[in-house]
Amino acid sequence: MMRGLFIAAIVLLLGAGGTYWYFSDIDQPRTLRVGVEGAYPPFNYVDQAGALAGFDIDVANALCQRLRMRCEFVQQNWDGMVPGLLMGKYDAIISSMSITDKRKQMMNFTDPYYAALPVRFAARKDAGLQATPAGLAHKRIGVQRATVQERLLRAKFPEAVPVLYDSEDRSEQDLAAGNIELMIADQATLEGFLGSAAGHDFALLGPPLNDPAISGSGAGIALRREDGDLLAALNKALAAIKADGTYRKLEAKYFNFDIGG
């Protein structure tokens, strides 16, 4: 009940308009607990100082500032991300989670805060592989478990051999070491690997993969179904940071293209 009153106060104040929305002096916590993986650069990662950083983190902080809240980040392995939300470990997932019909059966999503990205393969430059179902039959392909990339791989390349990882960086390490022949991931994250010393001898392979029925409609903030008022508040805050230029500044910090679509 106490939590419900707090969220109701957000909605009431959002309706008042203005540049920022303030809370009344009710005896309620003013913290938004945000679930994040912290292993998906440049969207979310742990920097050299041991702090969470990346586009998702900056967007979350911008939304919290707009709502006069404080973001409290809770790091969570990807395959436990949804259970953590549903069990109340955090209030929202802001961790590049694709909005898919399957996930919408369990959770609510805000409007997308970035568009669906091209999914690509990466392989050694001299591998001589063809990115076709026949060409990748029986090839060991690294992919992060419980992702849309895993679903795309299984659906489009049924004879490939998925090698599942808890995080994408482990897949990159195994690709560089020759333990797998390819990996599949969002192009935006693969480009970071390809631009590194470890990825020097590797390149993108084949055309971008896209299937809206699997890939979804972009990345959104995931919430429990009962938190409809918080959903409305976050959607209004998201629209506001896009309207006032905040979003574009954050986008330019990490990308040289329009990720917002």
N, C-alpha and C positions, 0 to 999 in steps of 0.2 A: 504493500500500500504506500509506504513512504517513497519508494522508487517511482511509483506511478505519479505521485504528486509532483516530484521533481521534473519528470519529463513533461507533465502538463504545463509546468511553469515555462519551459522552453517554448512550447507551442504558443502560449499566450503572448509571450514577449516577441516572438517572431512576427506575429501579426501586427506589431506596433510599427514596423518599418525602421528606417534609419540605417546608418552605416554598420553599427554593432548592436547586438542584442544582449541586454544585461539581465541577470537573474535577481529575483527579489531575495530578501534576507531571510529565507526559510532555512531551517536547520537541516540542510541536506548536503550530501557530498557533491562537489562540483568537479568530479573526475570522470572521464570517459576511459574505460579500460579497453585497450585496443590489442587484439591478437595479431601478431605479425611473425613471419617465418624468420627473417633475418639472414637468409641464405640465397637471395635471388637478385644479385646486382644487375642493373643499377637501380632496381625498384626498392629493394630492401636488403640490407647487409650490415655486418658489423665492421666498423672502420678500424683503423690502426690504433685508435685510442680506446677501443673496446665499446664504443657507443653505437647504437643503431642509427643508420643513415639511409638515404636513398629517396627516390621520388615518392613512394608510398608514405614514408615517414614525414616528409615535408608537407604532403597534402593533408595528412591527418592533423599535423600541428596547425596548419592554416585553418582547417575546419574548427578545431578546438578554440583557436583564438577568436574566430568569428562568433562562436557560441559562448564565449567567455567561460570556457571549461579548460581543464588541464588534461592532456593526454597522458595516460599511464600505459606504457607499452609492455605487453606480456609476450615473451618469445615462445613460440610453439612450433614443434616439428610439423611439416605440412600434412602428413597423413592423420594427425590428430587435431587439425585446425577446426573442422566442423564439430566434432564431438566436444571440443573445448568450449565453443560458443554455446552449444545446446545445453551443456552442463553448468553454464554460468561462470566459467573461468574468466571471461571477458565479455564486454557488451557489444563489441563490433569487430569484424575482421576487415582490416585495411591492408591487404597483402596480395594485391594483384590477382584476386580470385575472379575467374571468368563467370559471367552470368549465364547459366545454362538452365534448360528446362528441368533437368534432373535435380539440380541444386535448389531450384525454386520450389520444388515439392517439400523441401525441409526448412527453408529459410526465406526471409524477405531480402531484397536487394534495393539499394538506392539506384538512381539513374547512373549510367556508366560514368566513371571519371577518366577513363581512357578507352579508346576504340580497340576492337579485336585486332591483334597483331599477326603478321605473317608467321607461320610456323615453317621451319626449315630443317634440313639435315646439314650436318657438318661432317667432313671426312678428310683424311689425308689427301693432299693435292694430287699425289701420284697414285691414288688407289684404283683409278680406272673403273669406278662403279657407275651404274646407271640407276637413277632414282625412280625406278618402276617396280611394281610388285614382283615381276620376274627377276629383275636385276638385283633386288635386295632379299630374295628368298634365301633363308638360312643364314643371313648375316646377323651378327650380334650388334644390336642397336641400343645404346644407353638412353634411358628416359626416366624422368622423375615420376615416381609412383603417384597414383590418385590425381593425375592432372589431365587436362584436355589433350595434351600431347600424347599421353599414353593411349587414350581412347582413339585418337586419330591414327596412331601407328597400328593399333590392333585392327581397326576397321579398314584401313586403306592398304595395309601391307600384311595380310594375314599369314604369310609364310615366313616373315621375318622373325627373329628371335629377340623379344624384348628383354633387356637386362635392366632391372628396376633399381632405382637409387632413392635414398631418402632426401637428397638435395641435389641440385643441378651441378654444383661444383664438384661433387664426387664423380659424376659422369664425365665432366671435363678432365679430371685427373686420370681416369681410366682410359679415356680416348688418347690423351697425350702419351700414356704409358704403353699403348698398343694392346690393352686388354679387351677393348671392343673395337669394332670397325667403323662405326658411325655413332652419332648421337642426334637426337631430335629435340628442339626447343624453340622458343620464340626467337625470331631473328634479332630483336633488340638485345637480348641477353647473349646470344651467340657472338655478336659482333665484339662484345667486350673480351670474350675468350680469344677470338681470332686476332684481336689487336694486341694480345699479350705475348710475352716471350714463349710461353708454353704452347700457344696456338699458332706460332709462326708458320709451321708446315701444313696447316689445315685451311680449308676453305668451305664455303657454302656449297651444297650439292643439290642440283635439281631446282625446279620452280617452287614458289611458295605454296604451301598446303593450306587449304581453307575449306571448311564445311560448317556453315553456320549452325547446322543441327547439332554439331559436336562442339565447335569452338565457342559458340554462344555469341552474345551481343556486346562484348567488351568487358572490362573489369569494373566491378561495383563493390560497394561496401555491404557486407553481409550482416544481417541482424536476425534475432529471434522473431518469430511470427507475431508474438504478442507485443512487440515494441513498435507499434505503428506510429506513435507520436514521435519517437526518436527518429524513425525513418523520415517523417515529414520535415523535422528540424534539420536533419543532415542534407536532405535534398535542397532545401532553401539555402543553406549555408554553401553548398556546392555551387549552386547557381550564382550566388553572390561573389564567390572568389573567381569565378569565370568572368563575371561582368566587370569586375573592378581591376582586372589585369594581374591579379595575384597568381592565378593559374598559369598564365603565359610565362611569367618570370620563373616559376618552378620548372615548367616544361623546358625552357631554354637552358636551364642549369644542367640538364641531363641528356637532352636529345636535340638533334639538328633537323627534326621533322615534326609535323603536327601530330602528336600522339593522341590528342583529344578527339580527332576525327571531325 
